[in-house]
Amino acid sequence: MNEHKTILEDFYWVTYCTENYEHLLNNLLQSIDKFSNRKVIVFTINYNFDHTKNTSYNNNQYEFIRYDIEEGNKDIRGRDFNVISSKPKICSKVIEIYPNQKFIYIDTDIHFTTTTDDLAIFLSDIEKYPKFNSHIHDVIYVSNIIQSEMWSDTVGLIMRELEINEPRIFPRRKTNIIFFDRESNWFFIEQMNIFHSLREKNKLNLLSIYDEDSANVVLTKYNLNHILPILDIEEEYDLNMDKFKNYSYSMTPISESVKLPSNLNEIYCFHGFKKDEDYQNISSIYGNSVLSMKDITIRYENNTLLFDRNVDMMGKQITNEVSFIITNVNNQEIFRLTNQNLFNYVLFYISDLILNRGIYNLKIVEQINQRIIYNNFFEVK
């Protein structure tokens, strides 16, 4: 499907954007090109993606679908309420197009890491409703929503409008990463019904700050309390475990219910950056500590697995000694090549290795801290 990588079909990425935010989409797609072996479905809202300006995505890893949404009222920032609340519509639409597929929805302000594709391990958690990335807090308060209140809990306000009196589900969930399949469609319909109810009540301002509020209301209404861990990191250009103790945007403490990452490999992506310079900072700072899929060429010839390093290692913030770990698609380890100095050699190989036809995974791991710096699938034909 793509000349330098093998594409797996166990799930599809899904995202959407308007023309005004296509620069964010391009940043996301560049990181997918560097770090992902899965297909991405992109819904372009009320416009056509121009492939003549973006020829890098003229292959089968990327599918662009125009999706027209009726224009609605705009807020003071010029955002269309019908568009900013359309995430459930997008998820429902992709289910209609690919009813037998599993999906992971991602926001366009996400940047992939070497382990983002490993989110596939959470696909088995999908039951009868979508699973969401957890927030680090239970409640997020926002200002200027209710005139008489300095700070308001918008999820609580929506529940009051809809007369939902169930105990709140903690921690709060984000909707920047959503795991779902066709069994989840009822949930997205519920979210759309909340949008229509608030529009009829002239209360759409309650959804103006966080599009995740309607998902948290539905979770509470039906007591859907399955918890995924925190999957992303914000406000950082590199992976940093200490950041989870100190995010700047909340007055509330860390949730007692949240599951934090246990190591750097469990931080699956960056999230929340809206400027091109932020993307460039991630690419240069985090990018200098890992290898993209294009940096290693994998070949299997005469029972020998060869790894050609295609990148200059000068300036890379990578420890010298690494391990090459080969697994099958079920993550069962087949071979491990240890104590390799990544800086000293361009070609590495494993001889007398008999691989049957099929798809395999190569991970390169720093031995000193077990950090995954390269992660790619390859096919033996």
Secondary structure, 3 states (H helix, E strand, C coil): CECCECCEEEEEEEEEEEHHHHHHHHHHHHHHHHHCCEEEEEEEECCCCCCCCCHHHCCCCEEEEEECCCCCCECCCCCEHHHHCCHHHHHHHHHHHCCCCCEEEECCCEEECCCHHHHHHHHHHCCCCCEEEECCCCCCEECCCCCCCCCEEHHHHHHHHCCCCCCCCCCCEEEEEEEECHHHHHHHHHHHHHHHHHHHCCCHHHHCCCCCHHHHHHHHHCCCCCCCCCCEECCCCCCCHHHHHCCCCCCCCCCCCCCCCCCHHHCCEEECCCCHHHHHHHHHHCHHHCCCHHHEEEEEECCEEEEEECCCCCCCCCCCEEEEEEEECCCCEEEEEEEEECCCCCEEEECCCCCCCEEEEEEEEECCCCCEEEEEEEEEC
